[in-house]
Amino acid sequence: MNLTRIATGLVITSCWLALLFYGPFWLFWLTFLALGALALNEYLTMTMSGCSHRDKITGTILGLLPLLAAYAETSEAVAAGLFLALFLLIIYSLSRYATLNSETSEFNAFALMLRIGFGIFYVGFSFAHFPLLLTLDEGQHLLILLTVITVFSDSFAYYTGKMLGRHKLAPDISPGKTIEGLLGGLFGSILGAIIVCLWFFPDYSLAKISILTVFLSMIGVLGDLTESMIKRTMGVKDSGNILPGHGGILDRLDSLMIAAPVLFYMLHFGIINF
């Protein structure tokens, strides 16, 4: 049992609940702006080791534009922030073309644009949906639901895979993940979601919440595998070491950050209602 990991998890949980129930919106937004900056730094450090410090700073600033726009509390503002970031990235990449495409350069302008561009979407745009979810009716409870689904899925998948895992889920991307672990994670996430719904959404159909939970859990698995693919491609074990026993911000939020936009837009377009 990793006591450091457990202690860090308890601190994170306490801070998360305090932020949700007692912090004003501006503090919640500012917290995710800071987390987004750290996550972008982790991502760019992993994927742009051959680039200049200026390129990484520029990528971080551009990646934060959708998150900055989230302060307006509308998805339209976030979309505008995303477009502005990508538009400015095009200009920046063109300005760097001559230097990066010289014979001595190991990292060309197109590769720069692709890696920063994905980081803007993967980190900045995804993180912007945590403040957006908070602005919805029952936003606090929805974020708790999403967190419990992800945490229960990860925990049950880990222990089920450790005890019963036999068949690899994606051996080339994440050798430790198994199909048995995936099934255990789905069971755990459904259990956690039912507990949250009985507490906060007692009138919501348990059948519907189970279906939604399976869908969001699978999205979370895709988010987890995405970060695993990046780390394996770049030859790193963890995205960072800022969280003792857990690694980096991306290591801890890789599942949540992809599931958050999915849940938001399902609610935004009336696909589901609580």
N, C-alpha and C positions, 0 to 999 in steps of 0.2 A: 504494500500500500504506500503510495507516494504522498507523504504528509504535506510536503510543500505544494503539490498540486491541489490537494484538498483545501489547504489554507487559502491559497490564491483564489480558488473557486468560491469559497465562502465570502471572501472580501468583495469579489466581483459581484456576486449575487446581492449582497447587502447594499452596495453602491448603486446597482441597477434598480432595485426596488425603491430606494430612497429618491433616486432621480426621477423615477416614473411617478411616484405618488406625492412627492413634496417639492420637487423642483419646478420652477416656471419654464415655459416653453423656450425662452431665450437661453436658459442654462442647458436644457436638453440639446438644443441645436448647437450651442457652442461646444458641448462635450463631443458630439459626433463630428463637428468640424475638426477638433483636435485629434480624435481617433482616425478620421479620414486622412489627415496629414501624416500621421504615423504609418497608417496602412499604405499610403501612396509611396512613402519613403521606403518601406519594406519591399513593395512590388518593384519599384524602380531600381533599388539596390540589387535585387535578384536578376532582373532582366536586362539591365543596362550597365553592366560592370565595365564595359569597354568605352563608355561615353564620358564626356566631360562633366564636371560638377555643375556647370551652367545648364546642361541639358536636363539633368535630374531636377534641379530647382525649377526650371521652366515646366517640366512635366508635373511637378507637385502643384505649382500654382494653377496650371490649367485644369488639373484634376479636381481641384477644390471649387471650381466655378459652379458646377451643379449643386454642390453642398451649400455654397454661399447663397444661391438662389432659393434654396429651400426655406430660407427665413421668411420669404413672402407667403409661405404656407399654401402654395398651389402647385399642381403638377405642371401647369403651363409654364410657370417660372423656371422650374427645374429643367424642362425640355429646352427652354430658351438658353439656360445656362450651359446645357450640354452642347447645343449647336454653336454657341459662342466659343466654347472651349475647342471644339473641333475645327472651327473656322480659323481661330488664332493659331492652332497647331499647323494647319496647312501653310499659313504665312511663315511661321517659324521654320518649318521643314524646308521650305523653298529658300529661305535665307541661309540655311546651313548646307545646302546642296553642294556648293563648290568645295567647301572644306571637307565634308564627310565623304564625298565621292572621289577624293584624290586617290592616287595610287597607294599612298601610305596608310589610308584609313581602313580599319577593319569593320567599320559600322557605317553603312550608307544612310542617306537621308530617308529613303523609303522605309528601311528597317526602323529608323528612329520614329517616323510617323506612325507606323503600325504598332509599335510597342507602347508608345505614349498614348496613342488613341485607344488601345484596348484598356490601358490603365484608367483612363478617364471614364470609360463606360463601366468597367469591372469594379472599380473602387468608388470614384466620385459620384457617379450616377446612382449606383446601388445604395451607397450610404445615405444619399439624399432622401431615400424613402422611409427611413426611420423617423425623422421629424414629420414627414407627410402622414405616416400612419398615426402619429400622436394627435394630429389635428382632427382626425375622424371621430365621430361619435363612438364612445367606448374605446377610444384609441389606446388608453393605458391597458385595458384588459386584453385588447387584441395583441398588443406587444408582448404581454405576459403569455398569452396563448402560443404565439409564434416561438417565443423563447423556450417554453416548456416542451413544445413539440420537438424542437431541435436538440435540446439538452437530453431529453429522455431517449430520443432516437440515437444520438451519439453514444450515450452511456450503455444502453441495452445492446447496441450493435457491438461495442467494444467487448463487453463481458460474454455475450453470446458467442461472438466469433472466437474469443480466447478459449472458451470451454468446448464448443461444438464445431467450430469452423473446420471445414474440410475442402470445400469447393471455392476456388478463387473467383472473386467478382471481376476484378480488372487487374490481372497480374502484372501487366506491362506498365501500368500507371501507379497502382498502389498495392503492392504484393500482400500487405497485411489484411486487406479487406476481403471478406468472404460472403458468399450468398447466404449462409446461415446467419452471419452477423447482420446482414441487411434485413432478413426476416425478423430477427430479434429486435432490431431497431424499429421496424414498423409496428411491432406489437407494443413496444415501450412507448412510442410516440402516441399511439391511439389511447393507451392507458392514461398517459399524462394529459392529453387533450380532453378526455372525458372528465377527469377530475376538475380541470379548469372550467369546463363548461357547466358542470353541476354547481360550481361556486359562483361564476360570473354570468353565465348564459343558461339558466335553468330551463328556459322554454325552447331552447334550440334542439333540434332532432339529433339524437346520438348517432343515428345512421348517417346523417349528412355530415356531422363533424368527423366521423370515422373516415368517410370518403375523402373529405377535404384534407384530413391529416395525412393520409397515405400519399396524396398528391404533393403536399408541401414537403413531406419527408423525402420523397423522391427528388424533388427540386433541390433540397438540401444536400442530398447525396451527390447530385451533379455539381453543386458548388464545391463540395469537398474534393471531388475528383478533379475539378478544374484547377484548384490550387495545388493538388498533388502533381498534376501534369506539369505545371509551371516549375515547381520545385525540382521534380525529377529531370526535366529538360535542362534546367540551369545548374543541376548538381549540388543542391543544398538540401539540408535536412529539415530545417525550420525557417520560416520567413523572418524570424527575429528572436530575441530573448528578453523582451521587455516584461513578459508575464512569467514569473518563476513557475516551472513545472508545466507550462502550457505553450511556451514558445512566443510567437509574435501575435500582433493584433489579427493578422490574416489567418493564422492558425486557429484562433479562437472563434472568429466570426465568418469563416469561409462559407458555412452552410446558411447562416442567418442572412448574410448580405445578398444572397441570390433569391432567397425565399421572400424577403421583405417586399421587393417590387412586385412579385407575383401576387402576393396577398393584397397589396394596395390596389392594383389594377382590377383584380377580381371584385373587390368591394366598390371601387370607383365606377366601374361599368355595370354594376348591379348583377354580376354573375352569381354572387353569394350575398346574403344579407343576414345580419345578426340582430 
